[in-house]
Amino acid sequence: MKKHTVVAAAAIGVAAVFVTMLLIVRAGDKKYTTYTANLYDAEQSVTVTGVFVRSEIRLQIGGGSGSVVYSLSDGERAAKKEEIARIYSSAKSVEAAAKIALLSDELQDLEAISANDENEAVLTPDTMLSQTQEVLDRIDEITQCGDARGIYEQRRSLVKLLNRYGSYFEESDYSSRITALKQEISSLKNTMGSYSSQYAPDSGYFFYYSDGLEGLSPSQLTELSCDKINALITQCENAELTAQPKLVTDYTWYFVFNMPTSKEIQISGSKLYIRFPAVSDEKVQTAIETTQKDGGTDGDTAVMVSSRNFISELGKCRTEQAEIIIESVRGLRIPVSAIRTVTEEDGTEQAGVYVVIGPEMVFRKINVLVSDGEYAICEDTESSGWLQLYDEVIVSGKDLTDGKAL
């Protein structure tokens, strides 16, 4: 486990080029390098490896006979008693069913176009180009994820766009194609064998694969320890996925992990934000269920959190690396090398920076919230005499004096 500080830019109103740009201000024969103070988000986080625990069941589909076709996509929500699969008597019947579904979609789209629905927006060349580009971009995203079902849906959208374009601008007549589709669908239905349907025993999220650890339930984690979590991680890492579907039957999921205990890392309150970078950039708010400090020498703490913020991709995960966000602050970012300390009239020392204000150099007070050694995040007080948003902070130069003319 590694502790690290991440300083992530918050794009607040000004292009990033002005945030990072170093400006040179001449004062006689002297040069001062400056840096623009801008708003940033700073996060202090700890990277851990943990295990997901959910209420889930493995599904027995088809009883080992027949050809199975799933009705749901991986990660799709299923209602109780909703059809989740069809079991056909032969592979030939599966091919016929797939062809019928494909032709039925085309038939439905062409009938909608031919009905000349007044609520359908007119498709101009510009909107055609724009919507086509959106579909192509989505196809590219889906291709990278390997979602075959998603590719088909986008292909259907693209064909529908092309047909709509032809209908509006070429006065195309699709009646002959509609008739041919109906005849082909009817013929396929006559030759297709029978099938039986299988339904979801409960509501939940459907997944194509399982790892054999679906029997692991949240109720088994009432007494946590670091050793128990380490053993659980090893067990999960050795598990193998099989082509047996599962159903996650509860919105609430749990995540257990060990994290180092130190003065710099303190879990307080009832909430904790976690990010799973391999799955999503989204920060997930979780509730702290249990913490148990280890009695060993490493000083780790066993932690269990829960959340109802369901990201479908997380349902596929068993072990995952996570960033535990210990602290998140927003303030004005400046280089640490720009910070100076001055002695005020009452003898107290005050940290601050020198900034360029018009034709002179001015000292601004700062309150450092967090620093990674290279940059510091300072409080944005918006008060007179303190560092302000977009101040040009002097990073290097000699003879820095408050009120000095430039």
N, C-alpha and C positions, 0 to 999 in steps of 0.2 A: 504494500500500500504506500502511496506516495502523496505527500502534501504538496500542493502547489497553489500559486496565486495566478488567476487568469484576469487580465484586464481587457475587457471587450469594449470596442467603440460603440457609442450610441450616436448615430448620425443625427445631430440636432441642428438643422437649419443651414449648415454651411458645408460645402464640399470637403471631402476628406483631404484633398490636396492642400487646402489651407491649414488643416490641423497639423500635418506633418512637415510642412514647408519651413525651412529655416531662412529667416530674413537677416540681412546684414544692414545695420544702421551705422552710418558714419558720424563721428563726433570729432571734428578736426582731423587729426591723423590717426585716431583710434577707431577700432571696429568693435561692435557689440553684436554677438549672435543672439537672436531672439527666437522664442517659440510661442505660438498662439495657444492660450489657455482655452480649452473647450470641454464640454460636458462628456463624461465617460461613465460607464458602469464598470465597477470593479467587483470581482467575486473571489472569495477565498474558498477553495474547495479541497476535498480529499477524495482520491480515487480508491474505490474498494471493489471487491468481487463479492457478489451475493447470489442468493437463490430466490426465485419466485415460487410462492406457494399459493395455490388457488383451490377453490372447490370445482372439481372437474371429473368427468367420467369418460372411460373409453367406450366406444360404440361398436357393437357387433353388427356388421352390415352384410346381408346376403347369406349368411350361414355357410360361406365357402363355395356356393354354387351360383352359376349365372354370371352375367357381366354387369358390373356396377357402374352407374353414371350418377355423379353427385349433382344435386340441384342447387347447391350453394357454393359460393366462392370461399376460398380460404380466409378465415377471419370475419366472415359475414354473420350478422345477427340472425338467429333462428328463433321463431316463436314456438311455444309449446304445441306439439302435434302438427307442426308444419312439415311438409315433405322435405326430406333432406337427401334422399337417394331413390333411384329407380333400379331395380334388378331385372335385367332382360334375360330371355332364355338363350340368346345366342349373340355372338359378336356382330352378325349380319343385322340383327334387329337394332343393335346400338347404332350402327352406321345409318340405318334408315331413320331412326329417331333424331339423330343429329342433323340429317339432311332436312327432315321436316321442320325442325326448329329454325334452321337457316332460311328456308324458303318462306316460312310463316312470317318471320321478321320482315323480309323483303316485301311480302304481300301486304302486310299491315302498313308499311311506310308508303308504298305506292297508292294504296287506297286512300290514305290521308291526303296525299298530294292531289290526287284526282278529285277529291271532294271539294278542293279549292276553299279550304277553311279560311274565312275572313279574319280570324284571329291570328293567323300565321303571318308573321312579319314578312314584308317583301324583301327578297334576297337580291340586293344590288351587287354589282361586281366587287365593290369595296368590301362589303360585309362577307361576301363569298370568300374573298382572299383572306380576310381576317379570321373567319371561323375555320377555314381549312388549315391555316397555320397553327391555330390552337389545337386542332385534332392531331396534326403531325407532331407537335411538341409533346402532346400527351402520349402518343405512340412511342416516342423516343424514351420518355420516362418509364413507361410500362415495360419496354424491351429490356431496360437495365435491371428491372425488378424480376423479370421472368414470369410475368402474369399473363398466361396465354388467354384466359377468359377476357381480360381487359383489352387485349389486342383485338379480339373479335368485336367487342362493343364499340371501339373506336373506328374499326373498319366499317361497321354499320352506319355510324355517324357520318363518315366520309361519303359513302355511297348515297345516303339520304341527301346530303348537301348537293352532290352532283345532279341527282334527279330533280331536286327543287329548282336548281339553276336552269336545267333544261325546260322544266315546266313553265317557268316565268318568262324566259327570253326566247325560247324556240317553239313554244306552243306544242310541246311533245304530247303524244297520245299514248298512255300506258295501258289502254284497255286490253290489247292483245297479250301483253306480258302478264297482266293480272289473270286473264283467263288461263294462260299456260301454267301459271303457278298453281292455281286451284286444281287443275287436272293432275299435275305432278304430285301435289300433296295427297290428293285422294288415292292415287295409284300406290304411293308409298305406304299409306295407312293400311291398304288392303293386303299388302305383302308383309308388313311388319308383324312379328310375333308378339305375344303378350308380355306384360311386365307386371311386377308387383312393386308397390311403393313402401318405403320405410320412413317413419316419422320421428321427429325429435321427441324424446321422452320428457324433456323439460325445455324451458327457454334458456338461451345462452349464446355463446359464440362458437361457431363451428370451425374446426381445423382438420386438415387432411391427415396429419401425422400425430403420433403420440410417442412418448419415451418410456412408458412403463412405470412412471412415478406419479401417475394420476391419483393413486391412493394416498399420497402425502397430503394431509389436510392441515389447515391452520390450527385446529384443536390439538394437534400433536406438538405444537411449539409453545406451549404455555410455560415451560421451564427451559429458558435459553442458557447456553453457555458458549464460550468461544470454541471450545473443543467440539461441541455438538455441531456448531455451524461449519467448522472446518471439515468435519467428517461428512456432513451433508453436501458440501461443495464437491468433495472428492467423489461421492456417490453419483451426483448429478453429472459431473464431467465424464464419468465412465458409462453413462447411460447411452443407449443407441436408439435413434428414431426408427420406427416401423410404420408401414403404410396402413395403419389402423387409425381411423378418425377418432377425434375426441370432441367433447362439448364442455366448454367452460361455463358453469351454471350459476355463477354469482358475479355481480359487478365488482365487488370488492376483491382486490388482490393484496397479497402480502409480500414483502421483500425483507429477507434477513441477511445480515452481514456483520462482520467485525470491523471496527475502526479504532485507530490509535487514540489513546486518552492522554492528553497533555494540557498544559495551561493555555496553549494557543488554540486548542480544539475543544470546544465545550458545546454540548447539546443542551439547549435550554428551551423552555416552553413546550408546547404540545404539537408543533408543526415543524416539518423539515422539507426543504425543497431538494429534489433529486433530478438529475439529468442522465439519460441513457444515450450517450453520444453515438453508439453504433446503430441505434434504432431511430432516434429523433433528437432534434435540437431543442425541443420543447422542455421547459422546466415543469416538473410534476410536483404538485403540492401533496404531501403525505402527512398522515397523523402518526405520531410516535406511540406505539403500542407498549413496547417493553424495552428497557435497557438493563443490562447486567454486566457490571465491571468484572473483569477476569481477575482471579486471585494470583495469577502467575506473574512472572517478572516482566513480560512484554507490555503489560498495562493496557491491553486491548479491552474494548467494551463490545459486548454482543448487543445488537440492536435489531428490533423488528418494527417496521413501519407498515401502514396500510393506506390504500387509496381507492377511490371509486372513479378516478379519472382514467378511463379505459382507452389506451392506445392499442389498436388491433394488433399491431406488430409485436407488442409485448406478450400477447397470448401464445406466441410461438417460442418464446424464450424460457429457459429454465435457469441457467446460470448466465450472468451478465455483469460486465463492468459498469460501474455507476460513478458519477461525480456527486458527492454529497456537498451541497452548498452550505458552508458554515456561516458565511457573511456575504451580504450583497449591499454595496453602497454606491451612490451616485454623487459625483462631485467634479471639480475642475482638475484636469490632468496637466501636470507640468513635470519637466525633468528634475530629478533630485539634485542634480548639479547646480540648478538655479537657486536653491534655497540658501538664504543667508540668515544669520542671527544678529540682532542689534540689541543694545542695552538702552532701555527707555529711561525717562527722567526719574522714575521712582526706583530705578536700579534693577527692575525685572528684565529678564531676557525675552525677546519676542522673535519668533521665526517669521520670515517673510521673504518676499522677492522684490527685485527692482523691475519696474515696467516702464515702457516708453509711452508717455502721454504727451502728444503734440511735440513741442520743441524741448521737453525736459524729461529728466529721469525722476521717477517717483517710487517710494517704498510702499509696498502693500503688505499688510499682515496676512498670514495664512494659518489655518488649522488643519493639519494633516490627518486624514481619516485612516488611510492605509497606504502602504508603499511596498513595492516589490524590489526595491534597491536601485532601480533605474528610473522609474517614474513614481510620482506621488499623486494620490487623489486627495484634493483639498476641499473643505467645506465651501459650498456656494452660499455665502451669507447674504449677498446682495447689499451689504452695508458699506457705508462710506469708510474709506481707509483700508478695506479688505480687498483681496483679489477678486476681480470681476471677470465675467464671461467675455472672451475675445481679447483680453489684455495681452499685449505683446511683452512677454516675460524675457528679461535679459538672462541668457544662459551662461555666457562667458564674457569677460571683459575686465578691465582694471579701473581702479578709482571710482567705484560705485558709491554714489552719494545721493541722498534724498534732495530733490530740488535742483540737481545739477543740470545746467543748460547743455543741450546737445547741438 
